[in-house]
Amino acid sequence: MSGAPIGDRRRFERLPGGGYVYELVDEPLRIEARHLRRDHSQLHAEVDVICDWAGVKTHNRSLSCADLNLSSQSARRTLATHCAQRAGTKPTEFDWLGALDAACLEVIRAERQGEAPIILDDAPDVLARDLDVFGLTVPADAASMLIAHGDSLKSLLVLLVLGTLAQRGQPVLLLDWEWSADRHRARKRRLLGAERLERLHYLRCRAPLVLECDRVRRYCDEQQIAFLGVDSVGLAADGPLKDDDVAIRFHRALASLPPALCAAHVPKSAVSTDVKVDPIGPFGSVFFANLSRASWLVKKQPGPSDDVVTVGLFPQKQNDNARQRPVGLEFAFSADRIGVRPVDLAGVAGLGERLPLAVRMMHVLRRGPLSFAEIANELDAKLDSVIKAAKRCPAFTKVDGTDGKPRIALVERRIA
């Protein structure tokens, strides 16, 4: 502490990654409050008193760093006494209680005010916020989820989305609870090439997201991260997945971070479930899926060889914009390369059957007009269902065959 008279300039502002700082501008003293949380009506935080006075007992510039009940006057007084003892100051030399009181009151006031209400019509216009990666439309302003069985390439899909966005210049971050940096680096090189991607960041996580959230948020603010990948929900949760409160805490933590694409596992009961009948949610509480803005069921189908597989992504939930269509991606694996290309799922055995009947009909009719019976026989569908789909969908039209019998054709082919 300087012996000369000082001014009384103060600064209070939010910290990158969350929390607040109260700083005495004319003294080398900062009081930082992070990890804010409420316990009933009381506000708690990790308070770090950073002091650069000459001769003061500090560790890495910290005079004290401990959890504090900001709402408790006795807790503030105890911390003020501790700081005065560590700094070796007398009450007449520096008002520790006054400084800590002011910092705590500013934090309490900021948390109490929160965001100001607005007239809804004064909200900004909706911008184009969807991200398109190989036909997969991912919301860029909310959480979304890939739901899959084990070994369905969901981790590879998350890396593909993040890597593609990084190649386009967007800073992205992979939050990994399942594997390791060296494994993902090797996979990235096979999938995206050996060129260094400065905007593809990686963080190995070991604690649940609710505990990792503060450091992740701080890093995202510092690096201006625009999008996250979470692999996976099961390990990122902080308790039993069937517990609704666990799912709600997970999404609350996720909401404080940039938008994210999360990978989740299906329940055991869904192994033999037909997606044409019942949508499949992730294992655990329904809130994992309900609080996501979009989700897809991921299905893998082996190809003609062990090195080729096709993945179908079937939309299950969507809160905005035009309805999404299923997406097919073919992965070709070799020792030094993972090739990816879009495919029409209607032509993939084992996945095409999961498409709407009208979409499957469009695929077979690209070869030319067919009768209702021929379509039903080829698609293994009921004749009545084929007739109804043809009447309801404007993509179909009736034409006369060479034998004089009516057939169904695609409108686009007839125009051509």
C-alpha positions in Angstrom: 0.0 0.0 0.0 1.3 3.4 -0.9 1.9 5.9 1.9 0.9 8.8 -0.3 -2.8 9.9 -0.4 -4.7 8.1 -3.1 -7.8 8.9 -5.1 -11.1 7.2 -4.9 -11.7 5.9 -8.4 -13.6 2.6 -8.6 -14.4 0.2 -11.5 -17.0 -2.5 -11.5 -17.5 -4.8 -14.6 -18.3 -8.3 -15.7 -15.5 -10.7 -16.2 -14.9 -12.8 -19.3 -16.4 -16.2 -18.7 -18.8 -15.0 -16.0 -18.5 -13.2 -12.6 -17.5 -9.7 -11.7 -14.5 -7.6 -10.7 -14.5 -4.6 -8.3 -11.2 -2.7 -8.7 -9.7 0.3 -6.8 -8.1 2.1 -9.7 -5.8 4.2 -7.5 -4.6 1.1 -5.5 -3.3 -2.1 -7.0 -6.2 -4.0 -5.6 -8.8 -6.2 -7.3 -11.7 -8.2 -5.8 -13.0 -10.8 -8.2 -16.1 -12.9 -7.7 -16.6 -16.1 -9.7 -18.7 -19.2 -9.6 -21.8 -17.3 -8.4 -24.7 -19.4 -7.2 -27.7 -19.0 -4.9 -28.4 -21.0 -1.8 -32.1 -20.1 -1.2 -32.0 -16.3 -0.8 -28.3 -16.0 -0.2 -25.7 -15.3 -2.9 -22.4 -17.2 -2.7 -19.2 -16.8 -4.8 -15.5 -17.7 -5.0 -13.9 -14.4 -4.0 -10.3 -13.7 -5.0 -8.6 -10.7 -3.3 -5.7 -9.7 -5.6 -3.2 -7.3 -4.0 0.0 -6.0 -5.4 1.1 -3.9 -2.5 4.8 -4.2 -1.6 5.7 -6.4 1.3 2.2 -8.0 1.5 1.9 -11.8 2.0 0.3 -13.2 -1.1 0.4 -16.3 -3.2 0.4 -15.7 -6.9 -0.8 -12.2 -6.1 -3.8 -13.5 -4.1 -4.2 -12.2 -0.6 -7.2 -14.6 -0.1 -9.2 -16.8 -2.4 -12.1 -18.6 -0.8 -15.8 -19.2 -0.9 -17.8 -16.4 0.6 -21.5 -15.8 1.4 -21.8 -12.4 -0.2 -25.1 -11.8 1.6 -23.6 -12.3 5.1 -22.3 -9.3 6.9 -20.4 -11.4 9.4 -18.8 -13.4 6.6 -17.6 -10.1 5.0 -16.2 -8.9 8.3 -14.3 -12.1 8.9 -12.7 -11.9 5.4 -11.9 -8.2 6.0 -10.1 -9.1 9.3 -8.2 -11.9 7.5 -7.1 -9.6 4.7 -6.0 -6.9 7.2 -3.9 -9.4 9.0 -2.3 -10.8 5.8 -1.6 -7.3 4.5 -0.3 -6.1 7.9 -2.5 -3.0 7.9 -4.2 -1.1 10.7 -7.9 0.0 10.5 -6.6 3.6 10.1 -4.4 2.7 7.1 -7.0 0.9 4.9 -10.7 0.2 5.2 -10.8 -3.5 4.2 -14.4 -3.9 5.4 -15.5 -0.9 3.3 -13.8 -2.3 0.2 -15.3 -5.8 0.6 -18.7 -4.4 1.4 -18.7 -2.3 -1.7 -17.6 -5.2 -3.9 -20.3 -7.5 -2.5 -23.0 -4.9 -2.8 -22.2 -4.2 -6.4 -22.3 -8.0 -7.2 -25.6 -8.4 -5.4 -27.1 -5.5 -7.2 -25.9 -6.7 -10.6 -27.3 -10.2 -10.0 -30.6 -8.8 -8.7 -31.1 -6.6 -11.8 -30.2 -9.2 -14.4 -31.3 -8.5 -18.0 -33.8 -5.7 -18.4 -37.3 -6.6 -19.8 -38.2 -5.4 -23.2 -41.3 -5.0 -25.5 -41.2 -8.2 -27.5 -41.6 -6.3 -30.8 -38.4 -4.4 -29.9 -36.4 -7.6 -30.1 -33.9 -7.7 -33.0 -34.9 -9.4 -36.3 -34.1 -13.0 -36.6 -30.9 -13.5 -38.6 -29.9 -16.6 -40.6 -28.5 -18.6 -37.8 -28.5 -22.1 -39.1 -25.3 -23.9 -40.0 -25.3 -26.3 -43.0 -22.7 -29.1 -42.9 -23.2 -31.7 -45.7 -26.9 -31.1 -45.6 -27.2 -31.3 -41.9 -28.8 -28.0 -40.7 -27.6 -27.2 -37.2 -29.0 -24.3 -35.2 -26.2 -21.7 -34.5 -28.0 -20.1 -31.6 -29.2 -23.0 -29.4 -28.4 -26.5 -28.2 -29.0 -29.5 -30.5 -28.4 -33.2 -30.1 -27.3 -36.3 -32.0 -29.0 -39.4 -30.5 -27.4 -42.7 -31.4 -26.5 -46.2 -30.4 -22.9 -47.0 -29.6 -20.6 -47.3 -32.6 -22.9 -45.2 -34.8 -20.1 -42.6 -35.6 -21.8 -39.8 -33.5 -18.3 -38.7 -32.2 -17.0 -38.6 -35.7 -20.0 -36.6 -36.8 -19.4 -34.0 -34.1 -15.8 -33.7 -35.2 -16.9 -33.4 -38.8 -19.3 -30.5 -38.0 -16.7 -28.7 -35.8 -13.9 -29.2 -38.3 -16.0 -28.0 -41.3 -17.0 -24.8 -39.3 -13.3 -24.2 -38.4 -12.3 -24.5 -42.1 -14.9 -21.8 -42.8 -13.2 -19.5 -40.3 -15.4 -20.0 -37.2 -13.7 -20.6 -33.8 -15.1 -23.8 -32.4 -14.3 -26.0 -29.3 -14.6 -29.7 -28.8 -15.5 -30.6 -25.1 -14.4 -34.2 -24.8 -15.3 -36.5 -21.9 -14.8 -39.8 -23.8 -11.4 -39.9 -25.5 -8.1 -38.0 -25.7 -6.5 -35.2 -27.7 -4.0 -37.5 -29.6 -6.8 -39.8 -30.7 -8.9 -36.9 -32.0 -5.9 -35.3 -33.7 -5.2 -38.5 -35.6 -8.9 -38.8 -36.6 -9.0 -35.1 -37.6 -6.1 -35.6 -40.0 -7.8 -38.5 -41.7 -11.1 -36.7 -41.9 -10.1 -33.1 -42.6 -6.5 -33.3 -43.8 -3.1 -32.5 -42.3 -3.4 -28.7 -42.6 -3.4 -27.0 -39.2 -6.8 -25.7 -38.1 -6.1 -22.8 -35.8 -9.8 -22.3 -35.1 -10.4 -25.9 -34.0 -9.9 -26.0 -30.2 -10.0 -29.0 -27.9 -10.5 -29.4 -24.2 -10.4 -32.7 -22.3 -13.0 -32.6 -19.5 -13.2 -34.8 -16.5 -15.7 -33.1 -14.1 -19.4 -32.7 -15.0 -20.3 -29.7 -17.2 -21.9 -27.8 -14.2 -18.4 -27.8 -12.6 -16.4 -27.3 -15.8 -18.7 -24.5 -17.0 -16.8 -21.6 -15.5 -13.4 -22.3 -17.1 -15.1 -23.3 -20.3 -17.0 -20.0 -20.4 -13.9 -18.1 -19.6 -11.9 -19.8 -22.4 -14.8 -19.2 -24.9 -14.9 -15.5 -24.1 -11.1 -15.2 -24.4 -10.9 -17.1 -27.7 -14.3 -15.9 -29.1 -15.5 -19.4 -29.5 -18.7 -19.4 -31.7 -19.8 -23.1 -31.4 -19.2 -26.1 -29.2 -19.3 -29.9 -29.6 -20.1 -32.0 -26.4 -19.0 -35.6 -26.4 -21.0 -36.9 -24.6 -24.1 -36.0 -22.6 -23.9 -39.1 -20.3 -20.4 -38.3 -19.0 -21.0 -34.5 -18.9 -24.0 -34.9 -16.6 -23.6 -34.6 -12.8 -25.8 -37.4 -11.6 -28.2 -40.2 -12.6 -29.4 -39.5 -16.1 -33.0 -40.5 -15.3 -33.2 -37.6 -12.8 -35.0 -34.6 -14.3 -33.0 -32.2 -12.1 -29.7 -33.6 -13.6 -31.0 -32.9 -17.1 -32.1 -29.4 -16.2 -28.8 -28.5 -14.5 -27.0 -29.8 -17.6 -29.0 -27.5 -19.9 -28.7 -24.6 -17.6 -24.9 -24.9 -17.7 -25.1 -25.4 -21.5 -27.2 -22.3 -21.9 -24.4 -20.1 -20.4 -22.0 -21.2 -23.2 -22.0 -20.8 -26.9 -24.5 -22.9 -28.9 -23.5 -26.6 -28.9 -24.1 -29.9 -30.8 -24.2 -32.7 -28.2 -23.8 -36.4 -28.7 -26.0 -38.7 -26.6 -26.7 -42.4 -26.3 -30.1 -44.1 -26.8 -31.6 -46.3 -24.0 -31.2 -50.0 -24.1 -34.9 -50.4 -24.8 -34.5 -48.6 -28.1 -32.1 -51.1 -29.7 -34.8 -52.8 -31.6 -37.3 -49.9 -31.8 -38.5 -48.9 -35.3 -37.9 -45.2 -35.8 -40.9 -45.2 -38.2 -43.2 -45.9 -35.3 -41.7 -44.1 -32.3 -39.2 -41.3 -32.1 -36.2 -42.3 -29.9 -34.9 -40.0 -27.2 -31.6 -40.0 -25.4 -31.1 -42.3 -22.4 -32.4 -40.7 -19.2 -34.8 -37.8 -18.5 -37.0 -36.5 -21.2 -35.6 -33.0 -20.5 -32.4 -33.9 -22.2 -34.3 -34.0 -25.5 -37.1 -31.5 -24.6 -34.7 -28.7 -23.7 -32.7 -29.1 -27.0 -33.9 -27.0 -29.9 -33.2 -29.7 -32.5 -32.3 -33.4 -32.4 -31.6 -36.2 -34.9 -31.6 -40.0 -34.5 -28.4 -41.4 -36.0 -28.5 -44.8 -37.7 -25.5 -46.6 -39.2 -25.8 -49.1 -42.1 -22.9 -51.3 -43.2 -21.9 -50.9 -46.8 -20.7 -53.3 -49.5 -17.4 -53.7 -47.6 -16.1 -53.3 -44.1 -14.5 -50.0 -45.0 -17.7 -48.3 -46.1 -20.7 -47.4 -43.9 -23.6 -45.1 -44.4 -25.1 -43.0 -41.7 -28.6 -41.7 -41.7 -29.6 -38.6 -39.6 -33.4 -38.5 -39.1 -34.8 -35.3 -37.7 -36.8 -35.9 -34.5 -37.3 -32.4 -33.0 -37.2 -29.0 -34.6 -38.5 -25.7 -33.1 -38.1 -23.3 -36.0 -37.9 -22.8 -39.8 -38.8 -25.2 -42.6 -39.1 -28.9 -41.7 -35.7 -30.6 -42.1 -35.3 -33.7 -44.2 -33.3 -36.8 -43.4 -29.6 -36.6 -44.3 -27.4 -39.5 -45.6 -23.6 -39.5 -45.3 -21.3 -42.2 -46.6 -18.0 -42.7 -44.8 -15.1 -44.6 -46.6 -12.3 -45.6 -44.3 -8.7 -46.2 -45.2 -5.4 -46.2 -43.3 -4.7 -42.5 -44.0 -8.1 -41.1 -45.0 -11.8 -40.9 -44.1 -13.8 -39.9 -47.1 -17.2 -38.3 -46.7 -19.9 -37.8 -49.3 -23.7 -37.1 -49.2 -25.9 -39.9 -50.4 -29.6 -40.3 -51.1 -31.0 -42.5 -48.3 -33.8 -43.7 -50.4 -31.4 -45.9 -52.2 -29.7 -47.3 -49.1 -31.0 -50.7 -48.0 -31.8 -50.6 -44.2 -32.1 -46.8 -44.1 -34.4 -46.0 -47.0 -37.2 -47.9 -45.3 -37.2 -45.3 -42.6 -38.0 -42.4 -45.0 -41.6 -41.2 -45.6 -43.4 -43.2 -48.2 -43.7 -40.2 -50.6 -39.9 -39.7 -50.5 -39.3 -43.3 -51.3 -41.8 -43.1 -54.1 -39.9 -40.1 -55.6 -36.8 -42.2 -55.7 -38.2 -45.1 -57.6 -40.1 -42.9 -60.0 -36.9 -41.2 -61.2 -36.5 -44.2 -63.4 -39.8 -43.6 -65.1 -43.6 -43.8 -64.5 -45.0 -46.8 -62.7 -48.4 -48.1 -61.7 -49.7 -48.0 -58.1 -49.3 -51.8 -57.9 -45.7 -51.7 -59.2 -44.7 -49.0 -56.7 -46.3 -50.9 -53.8 -44.6 -54.1 -54.8 -41.2 -52.5 -55.2 -41.4 -50.6 -51.9 -43.1 -53.4 -50.0 -45.9 -51.0 -49.1 -49.6 -51.2 -48.9 -51.4 -50.3 -52.1 -53.9 -48.1 -50.3 -51.0 -46.1 -48.7 -49.3 -45.6 -52.1 -52.6 -44.3 -53.6 -53.1 -41.9 -50.7 -49.4 -40.6 -50.8 -49.8 -40.0 -54.6 -52.9 -37.9 -54.1 -51.5 -35.9 -51.2 -48.1 -35.0 -52.6 -47.9 -32.4 -55.4 -44.7 -33.9 -56.7 -46.7 -36.7 -58.4 -49.0 -36.6 -61.5 -50.9 -39.2 -63.5 -49.8 -40.1 -67.0 -51.1 -42.6 -69.6 -48.9 -45.6 -70.2 -48.2 -47.1 -73.6 -50.8 -49.8 -72.8 -53.4 -47.1 -72.0 -53.3 -47.8 -68.3 -52.7 -44.9 -65.9 -49.4 -44.6 -64.2 -47.8 -42.2 -61.7 -44.8 -40.0 -62.7 -42.9 -37.1 -61.2 -44.1 -33.7 -62.1 -40.5 -32.5 -62.6 -39.8 -35.2 -65.1 -43.0 -34.5 -67.1 -42.1 -30.8 -67.3 -38.7 -31.7 -68.5 
